[in-house]
């Protein structure tokens, strides 16, 4: 339907949503559309009632979807209908009064300092190993999202002053400092790896910092594969994704006394409440240490 396409264009052009966010919206709306097609055969967006939405919630529950997934889908559809109301396509938003499942607070998974140190020591000294080390050091040094890492250009890396300029959600820029270890790893990668790979593969020149073995821009999926390879070597029982390194960055900063608002700025969070989940992690750890070590705990 053209309304879905128009909504997705609105998200991209007016709301500056990321490509992944737009894909998630499209998936959620298309799944609802497929459900309605089976339920009603033919319909328009004006035809949808609260009864249809309740039937959809029952359907999702019967399919054993996680509460978090159901909540996201309803949120996507609520935003879609809000747009339709704005465009005078429908008169009311039937999702306004729909309650989403109550979510359990999930504390973020993170690596202990000894674990992240061991992870950063694993890459070899060959071309791809130097790239991997620079990538992992950057992720831990800045807490950046994978999309920000793969989108980082050489021009936005200031080795002399030890900072990088990251382009986050909504095309918002933020300056994040990097430590000497990350700076040195990036310098070594640029000199002995990136330049060598580009020359060997006769690849077209471009400004993206991280490249694959062919000399083209590294993808977010490739970052996941790179990390998976080293996690196997570590033999960790935790489920580790690139985002876990972001959690690790934030948790370690707070454990060492960083101000919560400073961490918010470094992570690029629009709201402080998003960052506050890390305070629960550190509080739990403090309580655990107290209970294990205090004589009268």
N, C-alpha and C positions, 0 to 999 in steps of 0.2 A: 504493500500500500504506500501511496506517495506520502501520507502523513508521517510514516515512520522515517522515510528518507529526509523529509523536511526537518524533523526533530533532530536527527543525527547531524544534519548540517548546522542546525542551531547550536548544538553542543560544541561542534568544532569551531565555528566562526565567532559566535557570541560569547560562549562560556569558556573557550580555550581549553576544553577537556583533552586529556591525553588520548592517544589512539587506543590504548588498552581499555580505558574507561568507556569510550564510545562503543567498542566491541562488546563490552559487558552489557551496556544498555540495549544494544541491538539484539543480543542473544536473549535477554530477559523478555523483551517485547515480542520477539518472534515466537518464543515458546508459549506465551499467553495467547497469541494469535492462533497458533496451532490448536491449543486447547479449545478455544472458542469455535473454531471451524468444526471440530468434532462434536461440540455440544450444541451449537446453534445452526450449523451448516452455512447459512449466510448471515451476515451481520454488518453493522456499521459501528463506529466507535461510540456513537450516541446511544446505541441500543443497550450498552452494558450496564447492568444493575449490581447492587450489592450482593444479590443472590448468586449472580454469576461469579463474583469474586470469592464468595464463601465456598462455592463449589470448587473453584480453582485451588483454594487453600486446602480443602479436603483432599483434592487430587495430589497435591504436593506432599501432604502428610502421609497419604497412603503409599506414595512412592519412596517414603523414608528419606526425603531430603533433609539435610541438616537445618536446624532452626536459623542458623546464620545465613544459609543460602536462601531460604524462604524470605527472610527479612530483607535481603538485598533485592530480591525480585519484586517484592511489593513496593519497596522504595523506588525502584526504577520505574515501575508502572505509575506510581503516584506522581513522579516528576514528569512523565510523559503526558499524563492527563492534565497536569498543571499547565503544560505548554499548550495543549489543545484548548483549554479554557481561555488562555491568553489570546489565542488565534481565533476565538469565537467559533471553533469547530464543534464544541460541546458546551452545554450550559453550565453543568456542574461537574465537579471531580468526584466520582464515586468512591475513590480510594481515601478521601479525607478522613472518614470515620472508621477506616479499617485498621484494627490493631495488629501489629506485627508480633511474632513470637518474642517473648522475653529472652534475652540472650545472657548466657553465663559469661562473666568476665574472664577472658582467657589471658593469663599472664604470658608475655612474650618469652620465647625460648632464646637463650643467649649462651655464648661460650665463656667458660672461665678464662682468666688471664693466662693460665698455663696452656690451655687448649688453643687459644688464638695465637699465642706465641709459637706453639708447635706447628700450627697450620701455616703460618707465614714463613716458616723455615723449610717447608717441604719442596718448593719449586727448585728445579735444577738450574744450572748456569748456562744452558743452551738458549737459543733464540726464543723459543716458546716459553721456556721456564722463566726467563727474564721478564717476558710480558706478563706471565701469570703472577709473578711476585709483585710487580708494579701494580697490577690490577687489585690484588688482594690487599696490599698495603694501602692503596687509595681508598678502598671500600671501608677498611677499618679506621683509617686516619680521618675520614670525613663523615662517615655514616651516610653516605649518599645512596640514593636508590640506584638500581641497576640501570634504569633508563637514563639517569643522569650521567652515570659512568660511561656508558657506550656512546652517549651523545656529546661527551666532552671533547673539545678540540684543543689542539696544541696551543693556539693563541690564548686560550683561557686558562693556561697553566703557567703560573709565575714562579719558577723555581728559585729565582733570586730572592724573592720576598716570602717564599714558602706559603703560597695560597693558591686556590683554584676558584674559578668562577663557574658555578653550577647553574644549570637551567632546570628549574623544578616544575611542579604542577602549575598549570595556568600560565606557563611561560614566565614564571617569576624567577628572577636571578637572585643569587645570594653568594656572598664571598665566604669561603670556609678555609681556615688555615690548615696546613699539613705539617707534620713533624719532619725531622731530618731523615728518619728512616724511609718514609714514603717518598720524600723528595729525592733522596739518593737512589732509590729503586727506580723511580721514573726516569731520572737522568741516565742511569745505566741502560735502561730499556730503550730509550730514544737513541742512544749512541751505538749500542752493540746488538740491538734486536730489530727495532722497527725499521731503521734505515737499511739494515742488511736484508730483511725480508722483502721490502719494497724493491730493492735492487735485484735480488735473485728472481723474483716473480715478474719483473718488468711491469709492475702494477701501476695504474694511473695514480698520479699524486692527488692526495686529499689531505684535509686538516684533522680528521678524527684521530684522537690519540691512540686508541686501542684497535689493533687490526688482527685479522685471523691469519692462518698460514698462507692464504692466497694473496694477502696484502690489502684486502678490502675491509670495510668497517666490521668490527666485531658485533655480533648480535646478542641480545639479551639471553636468548636460548643457549648460545655458546658459553656465556658466562656461567649459566647453571651447570652445563656439562663440565666445565673446567673445575668448578667447586666440587661437584660430585666425585670427580677423580681423586681429589686430595682428601675428601672426607672418608673415602674407602680406605685410604692409607692410614688415616688416623684411627679407624675402627671405633668411631663414636656411636653410641646407641641413640643419640639425639637425632631428630629429623632436622637436617641443616639445609637451609636455602640461602641464597645471597642476602635475603632480607634479615636473616638471623644475624649477620655481621653488623647490619644497621642497628639491630636491637643491642648487640654486644657493645657497640660504640657508645650508645646512650647510657646503658647500664653502668659501664665502667667509668664514664665521666661523673655520673651522680655518686657512685660509690667513693670516688676520690674528691668529692666536695664541690662539684660544679653546680652553679646556679641553674635552677630549673628553666628559667626564661632564656638563659644563654643556650642551653641544650635545645630548647624550642627553636631558636633562631638557626642554630647549626643544622638541625634536621629539616628545616623548612616547613614546620607545622604551622598552619594558619591559626589553630586554636591551642591554647595551653592545655586544655583538657585532654587532647590527643597525646601530649607528652607526659601527662601525669600518671599514665599507666606504669611508667618506669619507676615511679616512687613506690608503688606497691611491691615491685620486685625487690628493691633495695630494703624496704621495711621488713619484708618477709625474711630476707637473708640475715638482717640484723637480729631479728627475733630468733632465728634458727641458731645463730652463733651464741646468743645469750643463753638459750635453753640448754645448749650442749656444754657450755663452759662455766656458767655462773654456779657457784657452790649451793646457792639457795634457789635456783631456778625451779 
